[in-house]
Amino acid sequence: MARKSSVLQRAAIAVVSVIAIYAILNASVSRSLPSSSDLPRQLIREEQEAPIQPRVRVYMYDLPKRFTYGVIEQHALVRGGIKNPVDDVTTLKYPGHQHMHEWYLFSDLNRPEADRSGSPIARVLNPADADLFYVPVFSSLSLIVNAGRPVEPGSGYSDEEMQEGLFDWLERQEWWRRNGGRDHVIPAGDPNALYRILDRVKNAVLLVADFGRLRPDQGSFVKDVVIPYSHRVNLFTGEVGVESRNTLLFFMGNRYRKDGGKVRDLLFQVLEKEGDVTIKHGTQSRENRRAATKGMHTSKFCLNPAGDTPSACRLFDSIVSLCVPVIVSDSIELPFEDVIDYRKFSIFVEANVALKPGFLVKKLRKIGTKKILAYQREMKSVRRYFDYGNPNGAVKEIWRQVSQKLPLIKLMSNRDKRLVLRNSTEPDCSCLCTNQTGLLTSI
């Protein structure tokens, strides 16, 4: 009995000791932790003390006016907008066309910083302070100054001379020479813009609307930015709905294109006899834009086939019209895909499938009103990304993607400076092209 009592006493002492140790430790930990009432205050203080992510600093070159406003003047002279050169070219209005990105980006950087709140980049006036350098050349407008117009030798405007002059000017800039142009941003929206000097400026971040004309060693997702074309039809201001959209499928554009765009003529042959389909041949003109606006605003689906290159402004016309894009362009590349899932509001169909008689319209007729409304609501939520006139639209998104290139630019610049010998047979990691082996899925 005495032995049992002794065991019980020792057990009791052990339990009491454990409880005492727990109490001491718990009190110590409690004193070191904030109370529940202090947590919100502490979190707010930590959030306020967290460093603010600095904006990427961009220096915009003060280019000679022959590369900016002078191009506007030449365009106006050739097309009869003005009869004689003007004293102050900065008073001239940039003409409306599908490559107006170069004007909007130029104008944005010319605004006071106080008016650029929320922009991912900040303009600096001292190039020594800059992370990136913007070259505001109107390369796409220059390309079309004499488009379709014969020029007498030794007279008229020359886009080729403009390009050569631009590169000569850049080569004289110490900031261009410093990193071989890697930290420079150049608009080249039209697939043929800067074609003569592209191999000499390809290290730069190119703003490209269509990769269709660029070789893999010239353009890539790694270093460049895919930008949207400017929409040429008016924004649809009504609500989502199908009541006023009596046409199943609409297309209006040039029927005859080359290369991948030959699919257009074949689609005409397949679709032009369908009763609830409107498919018309038409070139760019003010009257045709009005007709296209009306057609897109009154149709459920809008056909977006490849042209001379995989992309075209028609896609962005469709989106701002809330007309569900039907994309028949197997090699198309799209802007802002890091934040936009185009499958939520677009239908992708392989070209060889779309050309099967009856296939496309049969599929579209099976898509019910509920699904169409879902497509329209999604387009309405994202169409600001494709509107250059929207303060939170295309311009801000382009700058956001440009700013994301900075770490890679620094990596490649530092890497180039320490490399002594490079095996030229190996691919350059600054020019990795898009995966060309991806699988396509149709509706």
C-alpha positions in Angstrom: 0.0 0.0 0.0 2.9 2.3 0.8 4.5 1.6 -2.5 1.2 2.4 -4.4 0.9 5.7 -2.5 4.4 6.7 -3.4 3.8 6.0 -7.1 0.6 8.2 -7.0 2.5 11.0 -5.3 5.2 11.0 -7.9 2.6 11.0 -10.7 0.8 13.9 -9.1 4.0 15.9 -8.8 4.8 15.2 -12.5 1.4 16.4 -13.6 1.7 19.5 -11.6 5.1 20.2 -13.0 3.9 19.8 -16.6 1.0 22.2 -15.9 3.3 24.8 -14.3 5.8 24.6 -17.3 2.9 25.0 -19.7 1.6 28.0 -17.9 5.0 29.7 -17.8 5.6 29.1 -21.6 2.1 30.2 -22.5 2.5 33.5 -20.6 5.8 34.1 -22.3 4.5 33.5 -25.8 1.4 35.6 -25.2 3.6 38.5 -24.2 5.6 38.2 -27.4 2.5 38.1 -29.7 0.2 41.1 -30.5 -3.3 40.8 -29.1 -6.2 40.3 -31.5 -7.1 43.9 -31.2 -3.6 45.0 -32.2 -3.4 42.8 -35.4 -5.4 45.1 -37.8 -3.3 48.1 -36.6 -0.1 46.2 -37.1 -1.0 44.9 -40.6 -2.0 48.4 -41.6 1.3 49.8 -40.3 3.3 47.1 -42.2 1.4 47.8 -45.4 2.1 51.5 -45.1 5.7 50.9 -44.4 6.1 48.4 -47.4 8.2 50.0 -50.2 6.2 51.2 -53.2 7.2 49.5 -56.4 8.9 52.2 -58.5 7.6 52.8 -62.0 9.8 52.1 -65.0 11.5 55.3 -66.1 11.2 56.0 -69.8 13.1 58.7 -71.8 11.4 59.7 -75.0 13.9 60.9 -77.7 13.3 64.4 -79.1 13.5 63.1 -82.7 13.9 65.4 -85.6 10.5 66.3 -86.9 11.1 64.5 -90.2 10.4 61.3 -88.3 7.3 62.5 -86.5 5.2 65.5 -87.5 7.0 65.7 -90.8 5.5 62.3 -91.8 2.1 63.7 -91.0 2.9 66.7 -93.3 4.0 64.5 -96.1 0.9 62.3 -95.8 -1.3 65.4 -96.0 0.6 66.8 -99.0 0.5 63.6 -101.0 -3.2 63.0 -100.3 -4.4 66.6 -100.8 -5.0 67.4 -97.1 -2.8 70.5 -97.5 -1.4 72.1 -100.7 1.8 73.5 -99.4 4.2 72.8 -96.5 3.1 74.5 -93.3 5.2 76.7 -91.0 4.4 74.8 -87.8 3.9 71.0 -88.5 2.9 70.4 -84.9 -0.5 71.9 -85.7 -1.2 69.1 -88.1 -3.7 66.4 -87.2 -2.5 62.8 -87.3 -4.8 60.9 -89.8 -7.1 58.2 -88.7 -6.0 54.6 -89.6 -5.5 51.2 -88.1 -2.0 52.0 -86.8 -2.8 55.0 -84.6 -1.0 53.4 -81.7 2.2 55.4 -82.6 0.3 58.7 -82.2 -1.4 57.7 -78.9 1.8 56.5 -77.3 3.6 59.7 -78.5 0.8 61.8 -77.1 0.7 60.0 -73.8 4.3 60.7 -73.1 3.9 64.3 -74.0 1.3 64.8 -71.3 2.3 66.2 -67.9 3.2 63.5 -65.4 0.3 64.8 -63.2 -2.1 63.7 -65.9 -0.6 60.2 -66.2 -1.7 58.8 -62.8 -1.7 55.0 -62.7 0.6 54.6 -65.7 3.1 51.7 -65.3 5.9 54.0 -66.6 7.1 57.5 -65.8 8.7 59.8 -68.3 12.1 61.3 -67.3 13.7 64.2 -69.0 17.3 63.2 -68.3 18.4 60.1 -70.3 20.9 59.2 -67.6 17.9 58.5 -65.3 16.1 56.3 -67.8 15.5 52.5 -67.6 14.2 52.5 -71.2 14.3 54.8 -74.3 11.2 55.3 -76.5 11.8 56.1 -80.2 8.6 57.9 -81.3 9.0 57.4 -85.0 5.7 57.2 -87.1 6.9 54.2 -88.9 3.5 52.8 -90.0 2.3 56.2 -91.2 5.5 56.6 -93.2 4.9 53.3 -94.9 1.6 54.4 -96.3 2.4 58.0 -97.4 2.9 56.9 -101.0 1.0 53.6 -100.8 -0.4 52.8 -104.3 0.9 56.1 -105.7 3.8 56.1 -108.2 6.7 58.3 -107.2 8.9 59.9 -109.8 12.7 59.2 -109.3 14.3 61.9 -107.3 11.0 63.4 -106.2 8.3 62.8 -103.6 8.5 61.1 -100.2 10.6 58.0 -99.6 9.8 55.7 -96.6 13.1 53.9 -97.3 15.1 57.2 -96.9 13.2 57.9 -93.7 14.2 54.5 -92.3 17.9 54.9 -93.3 17.9 58.4 -91.8 16.4 57.1 -88.5 19.0 54.4 -88.1 21.8 56.8 -88.9 20.4 59.1 -86.2 20.1 56.3 -83.7 23.7 55.2 -84.3 24.9 58.6 -83.2 23.2 58.4 -79.9 25.4 57.2 -77.0 22.4 55.6 -75.3 21.7 53.4 -78.3 25.3 52.4 -78.6 25.6 51.6 -74.9 23.5 48.4 -75.1 23.1 47.9 -78.8 19.6 49.2 -78.6 18.3 46.5 -76.3 16.8 49.0 -73.9 15.0 50.9 -76.7 11.3 50.7 -77.6 10.3 51.2 -81.2 6.8 51.1 -82.7 6.6 49.0 -85.8 2.9 48.2 -85.9 2.4 47.6 -89.6 3.9 44.2 -90.6 6.1 46.0 -93.2 7.1 49.0 -91.0 10.9 49.5 -90.8 11.4 46.5 -93.1 14.6 48.0 -94.6 16.4 48.4 -91.2 14.6 45.8 -89.2 17.7 43.6 -89.0 19.6 46.5 -87.6 17.1 47.4 -84.9 15.8 44.0 -83.9 17.6 44.0 -80.5 15.1 46.7 -79.5 11.6 46.0 -78.0 9.4 46.2 -81.1 5.7 47.1 -80.7 4.2 44.8 -83.4 0.5 44.3 -84.3 1.2 41.2 -86.4 4.1 38.7 -86.2 3.2 37.4 -89.7 6.0 39.2 -91.5 8.8 38.9 -88.9 11.3 36.1 -89.0 11.9 34.2 -85.8 15.3 35.9 -85.4 13.6 39.4 -85.7 10.6 39.2 -83.5 9.5 37.1 -80.5 7.3 37.1 -77.4 10.5 37.1 -75.3 11.5 40.7 -76.2 8.6 42.2 -78.1 5.1 43.3 -77.4 2.0 42.3 -79.4 -0.2 45.4 -79.7 -3.8 45.8 -80.9 -4.8 47.5 -84.1 -6.9 50.6 -83.7 -10.5 49.8 -84.2 -12.0 51.6 -87.2 -15.7 51.2 -86.4 -17.6 53.0 -83.7 -18.0 51.4 -80.3 -21.4 49.7 -79.7 -23.1 51.8 -77.0 -26.1 49.5 -76.5 -26.6 46.7 -74.0 -25.8 43.0 -74.4 -28.6 41.2 -76.3 -29.5 39.5 -79.6 -32.9 41.1 -80.3 -31.5 43.6 -82.7 -28.8 41.2 -84.1 -30.7 39.5 -86.9 -27.7 38.5 -89.0 -25.9 35.2 -88.0 -22.5 36.0 -89.4 -21.0 39.2 -90.9 -17.9 40.0 -92.9 -17.0 43.0 -95.0 -13.5 43.4 -96.3 -11.1 42.7 -99.2 -12.0 39.3 -100.7 -8.7 38.8 -102.5 -5.5 38.6 -100.4 -2.2 36.7 -100.8 -0.4 34.1 -98.8 -2.5 32.9 -95.8 -5.2 35.3 -96.8 -6.3 33.2 -99.7 -8.7 31.5 -97.3 -10.9 34.6 -97.7 -11.9 33.8 -101.2 -12.5 30.2 -100.3 -14.7 31.3 -97.4 -16.7 33.6 -99.8 -17.4 30.6 -102.0 -18.6 28.5 -99.0 -20.7 31.2 -97.3 -22.0 33.7 -99.8 -25.2 31.7 -100.5 -26.2 31.2 -96.9 -29.4 33.1 -96.2 -28.5 34.5 -92.7 -24.9 35.4 -93.6 -23.7 38.7 -94.9 -20.3 38.5 -96.6 -19.2 41.4 -98.8 -16.2 42.6 -100.6 -15.1 46.1 -99.7 -12.0 48.1 -99.3 -11.2 50.9 -96.8 -13.3 54.0 -97.2 -15.5 56.2 -95.1 -18.7 54.8 -96.6 -17.6 51.2 -96.1 -16.6 51.9 -92.5 -20.2 53.1 -91.9 -21.6 50.0 -93.5 -19.2 47.8 -91.5 -20.2 49.5 -88.3 -23.9 48.9 -89.0 -23.2 45.3 -90.0 -21.2 44.4 -86.9 -23.6 46.1 -84.6 -26.5 44.0 -86.0 -24.8 40.6 -86.2 -24.3 37.9 -83.6 -21.0 36.7 -85.0 -18.3 38.4 -87.0 -15.9 36.5 -89.3 -12.2 37.2 -88.8 -10.2 35.4 -91.5 -6.5 35.8 -92.1 -5.4 38.5 -94.5 -2.0 39.1 -96.0 -0.8 38.4 -92.5 -2.6 36.4 -89.7 -4.1 39.4 -87.9 -6.2 42.4 -88.9 -8.0 45.3 -87.3 -11.3 43.6 -88.0 -10.9 41.5 -84.9 -10.8 44.6 -82.7 -13.7 46.1 -84.6 -15.7 43.0 -83.7 -14.8 43.2 -80.0 -15.9 46.9 -79.6 -19.1 46.0 -81.5 -19.9 43.1 -79.1 -20.0 40.9 -82.2 -18.6 37.5 -81.3 -15.4 37.0 -83.3 -15.1 33.8 -85.3 -11.3 33.6 -85.9 -10.2 31.6 -89.0 -6.4 32.3 -88.8 -4.3 29.4 -87.6 -1.1 31.5 -87.0 -2.7 34.5 -85.3 -1.0 36.0 -82.2 -3.0 38.2 -79.9 -2.3 41.1 -77.5 -2.3 41.0 -73.7 -2.8 37.2 -73.4 -1.3 37.3 -70.0 -4.5 38.9 -68.7 -7.1 38.1 -71.4 -8.4 34.6 -72.3 -9.8 35.1 -75.8 -11.7 31.8 -75.6 -14.1 33.4 -73.3 -15.5 35.6 -76.0 -14.1 34.3 -79.3 -14.5 31.1 -81.4 -11.4 29.7 -83.1 -11.8 27.4 -86.1 -9.0 25.8 -88.1 -9.0 27.0 -91.7 -9.3 23.5 -93.2 -12.3 22.8 -91.0 -14.0 26.2 -91.6 -13.9 25.5 -95.4 -16.0 22.3 -95.2 -19.3 23.2 -96.8 -22.0 23.8 -94.2 -19.8 23.2 -91.2 -19.3 26.8 -89.9 -22.9 28.0 -90.1 -24.2 24.7 -88.7 -22.0 25.1 -85.6 -22.9 28.8 -85.2 -26.6 28.1 -85.4 -26.3 25.6 -82.5 -24.9 28.3 -80.1 -27.8 29.4 -78.0 -28.7 32.9 -76.8 -27.4 32.3 -73.3 -23.9 31.5 -74.6 -23.9 34.5 -77.0 -24.9 36.8 -74.1 -22.0 35.3 -72.0 -19.6 36.1 -74.9 -21.0 39.7 -75.1 -20.7 40.3 -71.4 -17.1 39.1 -71.5 -16.3 41.4 -74.5 -17.8 44.3 -72.7 -15.6 43.7 -69.7 -12.4 43.6 -71.7 -13.0 45.9 -74.7 -11.2 48.8 -72.9 -8.0 46.9 -73.5 -8.5 47.5 -77.3 -9.6 51.2 -77.0 -6.7 53.6 -77.5 -8.9 56.5 -76.4 -9.8 55.0 -73.0 -7.6 56.3 -70.2 -7.4 52.7 -68.8 -7.2 51.1 -72.2 -4.6 50.0 -74.8 -2.0 52.6 -74.1 -1.7 51.7 -70.4 -1.6 48.0 -71.3 1.1 48.4 -73.8 3.2 50.3 -71.3 2.5 47.6 -68.7 3.9 44.9 -71.0 6.8 47.1 -72.0 7.7 47.6 -68.3 7.7 43.8 -67.8 10.6 43.5 -70.4 13.0 45.4 -68.2 14.4 42.5 -66.2 15.2 40.5 -69.4 16.7 43.6 -71.0 19.1 44.0 -68.1 19.9 40.3 -68.1 20.7 40.3 -71.8 22.7 43.5 -71.7 24.9 42.3 -68.8 25.3 38.9 -70.5 26.4 40.5 -73.8 29.0 42.6 -72.0 30.8 39.6 -70.5 30.6 37.2 -73.4 33.8 36.8 -75.4 33.0 34.1 -77.9 29.6 32.9 -78.9 28.7 29.8 -81.0 26.7 31.4 -83.8 24.9 28.1 -84.6 23.1 28.2 -81.2 19.8 30.1 -81.0 19.9 33.6 -79.5 17.7 33.5 -76.3 16.6 37.1 -77.0 14.8 36.0 -80.1 13.0 32.8 -79.1 9.9 32.5 -81.3 6.5 31.3 -80.4 5.8 27.6 -80.3 4.8 26.5 -83.8 3.8 23.0 -82.7 0.8 23.8 -80.5 -2.4 21.8 -81.1 -5.5 23.7 -82.4 -9.0 22.9 -81.2 -12.1 23.9 -83.0 -15.6 24.6 -81.8 
